[in-house]
Amino acid sequence: MQNNGRDKKDGKIYVVGNKPVKELLLDDPAKVDFVAFRKGRRDKDVEEICELCRTKKVPFKSVSDKELDYMYRGNHQGIAARCAALSYTPLITLLEEATEAPLPLIVILDQVQDTGNVGVLARTLYAMGGAGLVVCQHHGAYLGAGAMRSSAGALNKLPVSKVGNLATALKDCVNYDYTVYCARACTGALDAYTAELETPAVLILGNEDKGIRPGVAKFCHQSLHIPFLREFDSLNVAQAGAILVSEFAKRLG
């Protein structure tokens, strides 16, 4: 049986101990955000776990005793795997099945890190009939209890994919004939309220501070911006995403 625990912040979920972590990596590696083991530890168990991480493409790192104890208060045997509160859907499966959704739109989050924003976006996307959500394996929000709460359960119903390389994922989207849009104010960006929006489509939303990375934006077919009627800096990613998703839904009406 796996040993599970939650820390005091955001209800993070950990599986701890040599055997439980090995079993998790073998049975459901996509659910693992990363594996942490005690710095300086060198033994057969940790070597096997690190090799499993390499094979399954799961991040792993050595940390201090203090960090491990902070993650999990209990007998962790010097190793802990932080897990998402959901199981992820492979991107290719999502791309193949998205056209059957009421709204064939996939929202991709480029290093969006606020769990509340991700949860609210998932709630909106699911309610509007969206096909699914894609998050970054690195520098993305932790989809634990906090994200689940803010999504009002939508993250348990909406297909979610986790990708390590967003550029590669976008190439797959293009190969599957998805039109790729990104939300950013730039020269040539279309007014989201009047633009012709095609589906099946991908909508990319950027990091709360830095926006969409240039290396990601280059894969977009078109940029969209939300015109303001008053001078204002910006909307947060959940607000902007809700407006844009609703515009895609309106085009289907």
DRENSE-425796 format. One record per residue: x, y, z of N, C-alpha, C in turn; chain; residue in three letters. Coordinates in nm, 2 decimals, padded with zeros to 4 digits, always signed. Last residue first. Layout:
X, Y, Z, X, Y, Z, X, Y, Z, A, Ala
...
//
This chain:
-02.25, +02.91, -03.19, -02.40, +02.92, -03.17, -02.47, +02.95, -03.30, A, Gly
-01.99, +02.91, -03.23, -02.05, +02.78, -03.26, -02.20, +02.80, -03.26, A, Leu
-01.91, +03.15, -03.15, -01.90, +03.13, -03.29, -01.97, +03.00, -03.33, A, Arg
-01.93, +03.13, -02.87, -02.03, +03.21, -02.94, -02.03, +03.18, -03.09, A, Lys
-01.70, +02.99, -02.81, -01.83, +02.92, -02.79, -01.94, +03.00, -02.87, A, Ala
-01.51, +03.18, -02.85, -01.51, +03.06, -02.93, -01.64, +02.99, -02.93, A, Phe
-01.59, +03.36, -02.64, -01.59, +03.40, -02.78, -01.59, +03.28, -02.88, A, Glu
-01.53, +03.20, -02.42, -01.67, +03.24, -02.45, -01.69, +03.29, -02.59, A, Ser
-01.25, +03.21, -02.43, -01.33, +03.08, -02.44, -01.47, +03.11, -02.48, A, Val
-01.21, +03.48, -02.38, -01.17, +03.42, -02.51, -01.25, +03.29, -02.53, A, Leu
-01.31, +03.51, -02.11, -01.36, +03.59, -02.22, -01.33, +03.53, -02.36, A, Ile
-01.14, +03.33, -01.97, -01.29, +03.31, -01.97, -01.35, +03.39, -02.09, A, Ala
-00.89, +03.44, -02.01, -00.92, +03.31, -02.07, -01.07, +03.29, -02.08, A, Gly
-00.91, +03.67, -01.87, -00.89, +03.68, -02.01, -00.93, +03.55, -02.08, A, Ala
-00.94, +03.56, -01.61, -01.04, +03.65, -01.66, -01.03, +03.65, -01.82, A, Gln
-00.70, +03.41, -01.58, -00.83, +03.34, -01.57, -00.94, +03.42, -01.63, A, Ala
-00.50, +03.60, -01.60, -00.51, +03.50, -01.71, -00.64, +03.42, -01.70, A, Val
-00.63, +03.93, -01.54, -00.55, +03.82, -01.51, -00.58, +03.70, -01.61, A, Asn
-00.60, +04.21, -01.77, -00.68, +04.12, -01.69, -00.59, +04.00, -01.65, A, Leu
-00.42, +04.53, -01.75, -00.45, +04.40, -01.81, -00.55, +04.32, -01.72, A, Ser
-00.44, +04.82, -01.72, -00.32, +04.75, -01.75, -00.35, +04.61, -01.82, A, Asp
-00.65, +05.05, -01.89, -00.63, +04.96, -01.79, -00.51, +04.87, -01.82, A, Phe
-00.87, +05.28, -02.01, -00.73, +05.25, -01.99, -00.71, +05.16, -01.87, A, Glu
-01.17, +05.13, -02.15, -01.10, +05.22, -02.06, -00.96, +05.19, -02.05, A, Arg
-01.22, +04.93, -02.32, -01.29, +05.06, -02.34, -01.25, +05.17, -02.24, A, Leu
-01.00, +04.70, -02.47, -01.05, +04.77, -02.35, -01.12, +04.90, -02.39, A, Phe
-01.00, +04.41, -02.66, -00.99, +04.55, -02.66, -01.06, +04.61, -02.53, A, Pro
-00.79, +04.14, -02.64, -00.92, +04.18, -02.59, -00.92, +04.33, -02.58, A, Ile
-00.64, +03.97, -02.92, -00.63, +04.06, -02.80, -00.77, +04.10, -02.77, A, His
-00.46, +03.70, -03.06, -00.59, +03.76, -03.03, -00.57, +03.86, -02.91, A, Leu
-00.27, +03.58, -03.34, -00.28, +03.63, -03.21, -00.41, +03.70, -03.19, A, Ser
-00.24, +03.28, -03.53, -00.29, +03.41, -03.51, -00.29, +03.45, -03.37, A, Gln
-00.08, +03.05, -03.53, -00.13, +03.10, -03.66, -00.18, +03.24, -03.65, A, His
+00.21, +03.00, -03.33, +00.07, +03.04, -03.34, +00.04, +03.09, -03.49, A, Cys
+00.47, +02.94, -03.30, +00.39, +02.83, -03.36, +00.25, +02.88, -03.38, A, Phe
+00.58, +03.16, -03.18, +00.61, +03.14, -03.32, +00.53, +03.03, -03.38, A, Lys
+00.52, +03.15, -02.91, +00.44, +03.23, -02.99, +00.46, +03.20, -03.14, A, Ala
+00.73, +03.00, -02.81, +00.60, +02.94, -02.81, +00.51, +03.01, -02.91, A, Val
+00.94, +03.17, -02.81, +00.96, +03.04, -02.87, +00.83, +02.96, -02.89, A, Gly
+00.84, +03.39, -02.66, +00.86, +03.40, -02.80, +00.87, +03.27, -02.87, A, Pro
+00.59, +03.30, -02.41, +00.73, +03.30, -02.45, +00.74, +03.31, -02.61, A, Arg
+00.33, +03.50, -02.30, +00.36, +03.39, -02.38, +00.51, +03.40, -02.43, A, Ile
+00.39, +03.66, -01.98, +00.31, +03.63, -02.10, +00.35, +03.51, -02.17, A, Gly
+00.51, +03.72, -01.75, +00.59, +03.73, -01.87, +00.51, +03.71, -02.00, A, Lys
+00.31, +03.70, -01.54, +00.39, +03.81, -01.55, +00.46, +03.83, -01.69, A, Asp
+00.15, +03.47, -01.59, +00.09, +03.58, -01.53, +00.18, +03.71, -01.55, A, Glu
+00.21, +03.31, -01.91, +00.24, +03.33, -01.77, +00.19, +03.46, -01.72, A, Asn
-00.06, +03.29, -02.16, +00.07, +03.30, -02.11, +00.08, +03.31, -01.96, A, Gly
-00.25, +03.06, -02.35, -00.25, +03.16, -02.25, -00.12, +03.17, -02.18, A, Leu
-00.36, +02.95, -02.66, -00.25, +02.95, -02.57, -00.26, +03.08, -02.48, A, Ile
-00.59, +02.74, -02.79, -00.57, +02.87, -02.74, -00.46, +02.87, -02.64, A, Leu
-00.66, +02.55, -03.08, -00.58, +02.56, -02.96, -00.57, +02.70, -02.92, A, Val
-00.94, +02.41, -03.25, -00.84, +02.51, -03.22, -00.77, +02.49, -03.09, A, Ala
-01.14, +02.28, -03.52, -01.08, +02.27, -03.38, -00.96, +02.36, -03.37, A, Pro
-01.25, +02.63, -03.55, -01.22, +02.51, -03.47, -01.21, +02.39, -03.56, A, Thr
-01.18, +02.98, -03.59, -01.20, +02.85, -03.64, -01.18, +02.74, -03.54, A, Glu
-01.31, +03.29, -03.58, -01.24, +03.19, -03.50, -01.28, +03.05, -03.55, A, Leu
-01.27, +03.61, -03.69, -01.33, +03.48, -03.73, -01.25, +03.37, -03.66, A, Glu
-01.31, +03.88, -03.46, -01.23, +03.79, -03.54, -01.31, +03.66, -03.58, A, Ala
-01.44, +04.04, -03.28, -01.48, +04.04, -03.42, -01.41, +03.94, -03.51, A, Thr
-01.33, +04.01, -03.03, -01.48, +04.02, -03.04, -01.53, +04.01, -03.19, A, Tyr
-01.06, +04.01, -03.05, -01.12, +03.88, -03.02, -01.27, +03.89, -03.04, A, Ala
-00.89, +04.15, -03.31, -00.98, +04.19, -03.20, -01.06, +04.06, -03.17, A, Asp
-00.56, +04.02, -03.37, -00.70, +04.04, -03.41, -00.78, +04.07, -03.28, A, Leu
-00.24, +04.16, -03.41, -00.33, +04.08, -03.33, -00.47, +04.12, -03.37, A, Ala
-00.06, +04.32, -03.54, -00.13, +04.22, -03.62, -00.23, +04.14, -03.54, A, Gly
+00.15, +04.36, -03.27, +00.12, +04.41, -03.40, +00.05, +04.30, -03.48, A, Thr
-00.02, +04.24, -02.97, +00.10, +04.26, -03.05, +00.06, +04.32, -03.19, A, Cys
-00.13, +04.10, -02.69, -00.14, +04.22, -02.76, -00.01, +04.25, -02.84, A, Ala
-00.24, +03.76, -02.69, -00.13, +03.86, -02.66, -00.16, +03.98, -02.75, A, Arg
-00.31, +03.44, -02.69, -00.37, +03.56, -02.64, -00.25, +03.66, -02.60, A, Ala
-00.30, +03.25, -03.00, -00.24, +03.29, -02.87, -00.30, +03.42, -02.82, A, Cys
-00.41, +02.96, -03.18, -00.43, +03.10, -03.14, -00.35, +03.13, -03.01, A, Tyr
-00.39, +02.73, -03.43, -00.33, +02.77, -03.30, -00.34, +02.92, -03.28, A, Val
-00.60, +02.48, -03.55, -00.56, +02.62, -03.57, -00.51, +02.67, -03.43, A, Thr
-00.50, +02.15, -03.61, -00.56, +02.25, -03.52, -00.51, +02.39, -03.55, A, Tyr
-00.40, +01.93, -03.75, -00.48, +02.03, -03.82, -00.56, +02.12, -03.72, A, Asp
-00.21, +01.77, -03.63, -00.34, +01.73, -03.62, -00.45, +01.83, -03.67, A, Tyr
+00.02, +01.93, -03.66, +00.01, +01.81, -03.74, -00.13, +01.75, -03.74, A, Asn
-00.04, +02.12, -03.46, -00.04, +02.16, -03.60, -00.06, +02.04, -03.69, A, Val
+00.00, +01.96, -03.24, -00.13, +02.02, -03.26, -00.14, +02.06, -03.41, A, Cys
+00.27, +01.89, -03.27, +00.17, +01.79, -03.27, +00.03, +01.85, -03.30, A, Asp
+00.38, +02.14, -03.22, +00.40, +02.08, -03.35, +00.30, +01.97, -03.37, A, Lys
+00.31, +02.17, -02.96, +00.24, +02.25, -03.06, +00.26, +02.20, -03.20, A, Leu
+00.48, +01.99, -02.84, +00.34, +01.97, -02.83, +00.26, +02.05, -02.93, A, Ala
+00.73, +02.11, -02.89, +00.70, +01.98, -02.95, +00.55, +01.95, -02.95, A, Thr
+00.69, +02.33, -02.73, +00.72, +02.35, -02.87, +00.68, +02.22, -02.95, A, Ala
+00.68, +02.23, -02.47, +00.56, +02.29, -02.53, +00.57, +02.31, -02.68, A, Leu
+00.78, +01.95, -02.32, +00.83, +02.04, -02.42, +00.71, +02.10, -02.50, A, Asn
+00.63, +01.81, -02.14, +00.76, +01.86, -02.10, +00.81, +01.96, -02.19, A, Gly
+00.28, +01.83, -02.05, +00.39, +01.81, -02.15, +00.52, +01.87, -02.10, A, Val
-00.02, +01.69, -01.96, +00.10, +01.75, -01.91, +00.22, +01.73, -02.00, A, Lys
-00.37, +01.73, -02.00, -00.24, +01.68, -02.04, -00.13, +01.76, -01.98, A, Ser
-00.69, +01.66, -01.89, -00.57, +01.75, -01.88, -00.45, +01.67, -01.92, A, Val
-01.04, +01.66, -01.95, -00.91, +01.59, -01.98, -00.80, +01.70, -01.96, A, Pro
-01.25, +01.73, -01.67, -01.19, +01.78, -01.79, -01.06, +01.71, -01.82, A, Leu
-01.31, +01.62, -01.43, -01.40, +01.58, -01.54, -01.33, +01.62, -01.67, A, Lys
-01.15, +01.72, -01.23, -01.18, +01.57, -01.23, -01.25, +01.53, -01.35, A, Asn
-01.16, +01.99, -01.28, -01.04, +01.92, -01.31, -01.05, +01.77, -01.30, A, Leu
-01.41, +02.06, -01.17, -01.40, +02.05, -01.31, -01.27, +01.97, -01.36, A, Ala
-01.43, +02.10, -00.90, -01.44, +01.97, -00.94, -01.42, +01.95, -01.09, A, Gly
-01.39, +02.38, -00.87, -01.52, +02.32, -00.83, -01.54, +02.18, -00.89, A, Ala
-01.14, +02.48, -00.91, -01.21, +02.44, -01.03, -01.35, +02.38, -01.00, A, Ser
-01.06, +02.53, -00.65, -01.10, +02.65, -00.73, -01.16, +02.61, -00.86, A, Ser
-01.00, +02.27, -00.57, -01.11, +02.35, -00.50, -01.15, +02.46, -00.59, A, Arg
-00.79, +02.20, -00.74, -00.92, +02.12, -00.74, -01.03, +02.20, -00.68, A, Met
-00.59, +02.37, -00.66, -00.65, +02.38, -00.79, -00.78, +02.31, -00.80, A, Ala
-00.56, +02.26, -00.40, -00.60, +02.40, -00.42, -00.66, +02.42, -00.55, A, Gly
-00.48, +02.00, -00.43, -00.61, +02.02, -00.37, -00.65, +02.17, -00.40, A, Ala
-00.29, +02.04, -00.74, -00.32, +01.96, -00.62, -00.46, +02.01, -00.56, A, Gly
-00.11, +02.10, -00.97, -00.25, +02.07, -00.97, -00.29, +01.98, -00.85, A, Leu
+00.10, +02.37, -00.97, +00.08, +02.24, -00.91, -00.07, +02.21, -00.90, A, Tyr
+00.18, +02.54, -01.28, +00.11, +02.53, -01.15, +00.10, +02.38, -01.10, A, Ala
+00.51, +02.51, -01.42, +00.36, +02.52, -01.43, +00.30, +02.50, -01.29, A, Gly
+00.78, +02.45, -01.45, +00.73, +02.59, -01.42, +00.58, +02.61, -01.45, A, His
+00.73, +02.17, -01.65, +00.82, +02.25, -01.58, +00.77, +02.39, -01.57, A, His
+00.50, +02.07, -01.77, +00.56, +01.99, -01.67, +00.66, +02.07, -01.58, A, Gln
+00.23, +02.28, -01.85, +00.37, +02.25, -01.86, +00.42, +02.17, -01.74, A, Cys
-00.10, +02.16, -01.96, -00.01, +02.23, -01.87, +00.13, +02.19, -01.89, A, Val
-00.40, +02.18, -02.13, -00.26, +02.13, -02.14, -00.18, +02.22, -02.05, A, Val
-00.74, +02.07, -02.14, -00.64, +02.16, -02.09, -00.50, +02.10, -02.10, A, Leu
-01.03, +02.03, -02.35, -00.93, +01.99, -02.25, -00.83, +02.10, -02.23, A, Gly
-01.27, +02.11, -02.48, -01.22, +01.97, -02.50, -01.11, +01.93, -02.39, A, Ala
-01.55, +02.29, -02.35, -01.42, +02.28, -02.41, -01.37, +02.14, -02.40, A, Gly
-01.80, +02.37, -02.26, -01.79, +02.25, -02.35, -01.66, +02.23, -02.41, A, Gly
-01.82, +02.55, -02.06, -01.85, +02.60, -02.20, -01.83, +02.49, -02.30, A, Met
-01.74, +02.41, -01.84, -01.88, +02.45, -01.84, -01.91, +02.50, -01.99, A, Ala
-01.46, +02.37, -01.89, -01.55, +02.26, -01.88, -01.70, +02.30, -01.90, A, Tyr
-01.37, +02.64, -01.88, -01.36, +02.56, -02.00, -01.45, +02.44, -02.00, A, Leu
-01.43, +02.72, -01.62, -01.49, +02.79, -01.73, -01.49, +02.70, -01.86, A, Thr
-01.27, +02.53, -01.48, -01.41, +02.54, -01.45, -01.48, +02.61, -01.57, A, Arg
-01.01, +02.60, -01.57, -01.07, +02.46, -01.60, -01.22, +02.46, -01.58, A, Ala
-00.99, +02.86, -01.47, -00.99, +02.83, -01.62, -01.05, +02.70, -01.65, A, Leu
-00.99, +02.80, -01.20, -01.10, +02.88, -01.25, -01.11, +02.86, -01.41, A, Val
-00.74, +02.66, -01.18, -00.87, +02.60, -01.14, -00.99, +02.67, -01.20, A, Gly
-00.56, +02.85, -01.27, -00.57, +02.72, -01.34, -00.71, +02.66, -01.31, A, Val
-00.58, +03.04, -01.07, -00.61, +03.07, -01.21, -00.64, +02.95, -01.29, A, Asn
-00.50, +02.89, -00.85, -00.63, +02.94, -00.85, -00.67, +02.98, -00.99, A, Gly
-00.23, +02.84, -00.90, -00.32, +02.73, -00.90, -00.47, +02.78, -00.91, A, Thr
-00.02, +03.01, -01.11, -00.12, +03.03, -01.01, -00.22, +02.92, -01.01, A, Asp
+00.13, +02.97, -01.34, +00.18, +02.91, -01.22, +00.08, +02.93, -01.10, A, Gln
+00.18, +02.90, -01.68, +00.09, +02.96, -01.58, +00.11, +02.90, -01.45, A, Val
+00.34, +02.80, -01.89, +00.40, +02.83, -01.76, +00.31, +02.92, -01.67, A, Gln
+00.10, +02.83, -02.09, +00.24, +02.84, -02.11, +00.30, +02.90, -01.97, A, Asp
-00.16, +02.62, -02.14, -00.11, +02.72, -02.04, +00.04, +02.72, -02.05, A, Leu
-00.41, +02.58, -02.38, -00.27, +02.54, -02.34, -00.22, +02.66, -02.25, A, Ile
-00.72, +02.45, -02.44, -00.65, +02.56, -02.39, -00.51, +02.51, -02.34, A, Val
-00.89, +02.34, -02.72, -00.80, +02.30, -02.62, -00.72, +02.42, -02.57, A, Ile
-01.21, +02.30, -02.85, -01.11, +02.39, -02.82, -01.02, +02.34, -02.70, A, Leu
-01.48, +02.22, -02.96, -01.35, +02.16, -02.99, -01.23, +02.26, -02.97, A, Pro
-01.74, +02.19, -02.76, -01.66, +02.30, -02.81, -01.52, +02.25, -02.83, A, Leu
-01.83, +01.93, -02.72, -01.92, +02.03, -02.77, -01.85, +02.16, -02.82, A, Pro
-01.58, +01.70, -02.86, -01.63, +01.78, -02.75, -01.73, +01.89, -02.81, A, Ala
-01.47, +01.57, -03.07, -01.60, +01.52, -03.03, -01.66, +01.61, -02.92, A, Glu
-01.21, +01.67, -03.10, -01.31, +01.71, -03.20, -01.45, +01.67, -03.16, A, Thr
-01.06, +01.55, -02.90, -01.11, +01.68, -02.88, -01.22, +01.72, -02.98, A, Ala
-00.94, +01.30, -02.95, -01.08, +01.30, -02.90, -01.14, +01.44, -02.89, A, Glu
-00.68, +01.36, -03.05, -00.77, +01.27, -03.13, -00.91, +01.28, -03.08, A, Glu
-00.58, +01.52, -02.84, -00.59, +01.57, -02.98, -00.69, +01.49, -03.06, A, Leu
-00.58, +01.33, -02.63, -00.66, +01.45, -02.62, -00.68, +01.51, -02.76, A, Leu
-00.39, +01.15, -02.73, -00.53, +01.11, -02.70, -00.62, +01.23, -02.70, A, Thr
-00.17, +01.31, -02.73, -00.22, +01.26, -02.86, -00.36, +01.21, -02.84, A, Ile
-00.13, +01.36, -02.45, -00.16, +01.47, -02.55, -00.22, +01.42, -02.68, A, Leu
-00.28, +01.15, -02.21, -00.17, +01.17, -02.31, -00.22, +01.28, -02.41, A, Pro
-00.41, +01.29, -01.91, -00.44, +01.23, -02.04, -00.33, +01.25, -02.14, A, Thr
-00.33, +01.23, -01.57, -00.32, +01.31, -01.69, -00.36, +01.22, -01.81, A, Tyr
-00.52, +01.22, -01.27, -00.44, +01.14, -01.37, -00.44, +01.22, -01.50, A, Ser
-00.49, +01.44, -00.99, -00.56, +01.38, -01.10, -00.46, +01.30, -01.18, A, Leu
-00.34, +01.57, -00.81, -00.46, +01.51, -00.76, -00.54, +01.45, -00.87, A, Ala
+00.01, +01.49, -00.85, -00.11, +01.57, -00.88, -00.23, +01.49, -00.82, A, Ala
+00.27, +01.43, -00.61, +00.17, +01.39, -00.71, +00.06, +01.49, -00.73, A, Cys
+00.61, +01.39, -00.52, +00.49, +01.48, -00.52, +00.40, +01.45, -00.64, A, Arg
+00.76, +01.14, -00.35, +00.71, +01.17, -00.48, +00.59, +01.27, -00.47, A, Ala
+01.05, +01.10, -00.15, +00.91, +01.14, -00.16, +00.88, +01.18, -00.30, A, Ala
+01.28, +00.95, +00.08, +01.24, +00.97, -00.06, +01.09, +01.00, -00.06, A, Ile
+01.36, +00.88, +00.34, +01.45, +00.95, +00.25, +01.41, +00.97, +00.11, A, Gly
+01.15, +00.76, +00.47, +01.26, +00.67, +00.42, +01.36, +00.75, +00.33, A, Gln
+00.95, +00.90, +00.59, +00.96, +00.91, +00.44, +01.07, +00.82, +00.38, A, His
+00.77, +00.91, +00.85, +00.88, +00.83, +00.81, +00.87, +00.82, +00.65, A, Asn
+00.68, +01.26, +00.87, +00.66, +01.12, +00.90, +00.78, +01.05, +00.85, A, Gly
+00.58, +01.51, +00.70, +00.62, +01.49, +00.84, +00.58, +01.35, +00.88, A, Arg
+00.71, +01.62, +00.40, +00.63, +01.51, +00.46, +00.67, +01.49, +00.61, A, Tyr
+00.84, +01.86, +00.34, +00.74, +01.80, +00.25, +00.65, +01.71, +00.32, A, Met
+01.01, +01.89, +00.56, +00.91, +01.99, +00.54, +00.80, +01.94, +00.44, A, Tyr
+01.17, +01.67, +00.53, +01.09, +01.68, +00.65, +00.98, +01.78, +00.63, A, Asp
+01.30, +01.76, +00.29, +01.22, +01.64, +00.29, +01.12, +01.64, +00.41, A, Leu
+01.44, +01.98, +00.39, +01.34, +02.00, +00.28, +01.24, +01.88, +00.28, A, Glu
+01.61, +01.87, +00.58, +01.51, +01.97, +00.62, +01.40, +01.98, +00.52, A, Lys
+01.77, +01.71, +00.42, +01.68, +01.64, +00.52, +01.57, +01.74, +00.56, A, Asp
+01.78, +01.84, +00.08, +01.83, +01.83, +00.22, +01.73, +01.76, +00.31, A, Ser
+01.76, +01.66, -00.23, +01.72, +01.77, -00.14, +01.78, +01.74, +00.00, A, Val
+01.79, +01.58, -00.57, +01.83, +01.56, -00.43, +01.80, +01.68, -00.35, A, Ser
+01.52, +01.50, -00.80, +01.63, +01.59, -00.75, +01.66, +01.55, -00.61, A, Lys
+01.35, +01.45, -01.12, +01.39, +01.40, -00.98, +01.51, +01.49, -00.94, A, Phe
+01.08, +01.42, -01.35, +01.19, +01.50, -01.29, +01.22, +01.44, -01.15, A, Pro
+01.03, +01.15, -01.56, +00.98, +01.22, -01.44, +01.10, +01.29, -01.38, A, Val
+01.06, +00.97, -01.77, +01.07, +01.11, -01.80, +01.00, +01.19, -01.68, A, Lys
+01.08, +00.70, -01.74, +00.94, +00.75, -01.74, +00.94, +00.90, -01.77, A, Lys
+01.36, +00.68, -01.73, +01.29, +00.60, -01.83, +01.15, +00.66, -01.85, A, Thr
+01.42, +00.84, -01.51, +01.48, +00.87, -01.64, +01.39, +00.81, -01.75, A, Arg
+01.28, +00.71, -01.31, +01.25, +00.85, -01.34, +01.30, +00.89, -01.48, A, Cys
+01.42, +00.47, -01.30, +01.27, +00.47, -01.34, +01.23, +00.61, -01.38, A, Leu
+01.66, +00.56, -01.20, +01.65, +00.51, -01.34, +01.51, +00.50, -01.39, A, Glu
+01.58, +00.64, -00.95, +01.63, +00.74, -01.04, +01.63, +00.69, -01.19, A, Cys
+01.51, +00.39, -00.85, +01.41, +00.49, -00.86, +01.45, +00.60, -00.96, A, Ile
+01.76, +00.26, -00.85, +01.65, +00.20, -00.93, +01.54, +00.31, -00.95, A, Glu
+01.89, +00.42, -00.67, +01.94, +00.41, -00.80, +01.83, +00.36, -00.90, A, Glu
+01.75, +00.38, -00.44, +01.75, +00.51, -00.50, +01.80, +00.51, -00.64, A, Val
+01.81, +00.11, -00.39, +01.67, +00.15, -00.41, +01.67, +00.29, -00.48, A, Asp
+02.09, +00.10, -00.37, +02.03, +00.03, -00.48, +01.89, +00.08, -00.50, A, Lys
+02.22, +00.42, -00.28, +02.20, +00.28, -00.25, +02.12, +00.22, -00.37, A, Asp
+02.31, +00.71, -00.15, +02.35, +00.63, -00.26, +02.33, +00.48, -00.23, A, Arg
+02.24, +01.04, -00.06, +02.19, +00.90, -00.05, +02.24, +00.82, -00.17, A, Arg
+02.30, +01.30, -00.09, +02.40, +01.21, -00.04, +02.36, +01.07, -00.03, A, Gly
+01.97, +01.41, -00.01, +02.11, +01.45, -00.06, +02.21, +01.35, +00.00, A, Lys
+01.69, +01.21, -00.04, +01.78, +01.27, +00.05, +01.92, +01.29, -00.02, A, Arg
+01.48, +01.29, -00.33, +01.54, +01.20, -00.24, +01.65, +01.27, -00.16, A, Phe
+01.18, +01.35, -00.50, +01.29, +01.41, -00.42, +01.35, +01.30, -00.33, A, Ala
+01.02, +01.36, -00.81, +01.06, +01.27, -00.70, +01.18, +01.34, -00.63, A, Val
+00.73, +01.53, -00.94, +00.88, +01.51, -00.93, +00.90, +01.41, -00.81, A, Phe
+00.47, +01.47, -01.02, +00.53, +01.59, -01.06, +00.68, +01.59, -01.05, A, Asp
+00.30, +01.19, -01.14, +00.41, +01.23, -01.05, +00.47, +01.36, -01.11, A, Val
+00.13, +01.08, -01.32, +00.07, +01.15, -01.21, +00.17, +01.22, -01.12, A, Lys
+00.27, +00.94, -01.50, +00.22, +01.07, -01.54, +00.16, +01.15, -01.43, A, Ala
+00.31, +00.69, -01.38, +00.42, +00.79, -01.37, +00.37, +00.93, -01.41, A, Pro
+00.17, +00.46, -01.26, +00.11, +00.58, -01.30, +00.21, +00.70, -01.30, A, Asp
+00.33, +00.22, -01.22, +00.19, +00.21, -01.25, +00.13, +00.34, -01.30, A, Asp
+00.60, +00.29, -01.17, +00.57, +00.18, -01.26, +00.42, +00.19, -01.31, A, Leu
+00.58, +00.49, -00.98, +00.65, +00.52, -01.11, +00.62, +00.41, -01.21, A, Leu
+00.45, +00.35, -00.78, +00.38, +00.46, -00.84, +00.45, +00.49, -00.98, A, Leu
+00.64, +00.16, -00.71, +00.52, +00.12, -00.76, +00.44, +00.23, -00.83, A, Glu
+00.84, +00.34, -00.61, +00.87, +00.25, -00.72, +00.74, +00.21, -00.79, A, Lys
+00.70, +00.45, -00.39, +00.74, +00.54, -00.49, +00.77, +00.45, -00.62, A, Val
+00.66, +00.21, -00.22, +00.55, +00.29, -00.28, +00.59, +00.38, -00.40, A, Pro
+00.94, +00.14, -00.17, +00.85, +00.06, -00.25, +00.73, +00.13, -00.30, A, Lys
+01.05, +00.38, -00.03, +01.11, +00.32, -00.15, +01.01, +00.24, -00.23, A, Asn
+00.85, +00.66, +00.07, +00.90, +00.53, +00.09, +00.95, +00.46, -00.04, A, Gly
+00.54, +00.84, -00.02, +00.68, +00.83, +00.03, +00.72, +00.68, +00.05, A, Val
+00.36, +01.07, -00.21, +00.38, +00.92, -00.18, +00.52, +00.91, -00.14, A, Val
+00.18, +01.36, -00.13, +00.31, +01.29, -00.14, +00.29, +01.14, -00.13, A, Tyr
+00.01, +01.65, -00.22, +00.00, +01.51, -00.20, +00.14, +01.44, -00.23, A, Ile
-00.08, +01.96, -00.07, +00.01, +01.88, -00.16, +00.01, +01.74, -00.12, A, Lys
-00.25, +02.15, +00.04, -00.29, +02.01, +00.04, -00.21, +01.93, -00.06, A, Gly
-00.16, +02.41, +00.06, -00.23, +02.38, -00.06, -00.26, +02.23, -00.07, A, Asp
+00.04, +02.32, +00.32, +00.02, +02.43, +00.22, -00.04, +02.37, +00.10, A, Lys
+00.09, +02.12, +00.49, +00.00, +02.22, +00.54, -00.03, +02.33, +00.44, A, Lys
+00.08, +01.81, +00.29, +00.15, +01.91, +00.37, +00.05, +02.02, +00.41, A, Asp
-00.03, +01.48, +00.31, -00.05, +01.61, +00.26, +00.02, +01.71, +00.35, A, Arg
+00.05, +01.15, +00.20, +00.04, +01.25, +00.30, +00.02, +01.38, +00.24, A, Gly
+00.06, +00.79, +00.18, +00.02, +00.92, +00.12, +00.02, +01.02, +00.24, A, Asn
+00.21, +00.50, +00.09, +00.19, +00.59, +00.20, +00.17, +00.73, +00.15, A, Asn
+00.05, +00.23, -00.07, +00.13, +00.35, -00.08, +00.10, +00.44, +00.04, A, Gln
+00.09, -00.12, +00.00, +00.00, +00.00, +00.00, +00.09, +00.12, +00.00, A, Met
//
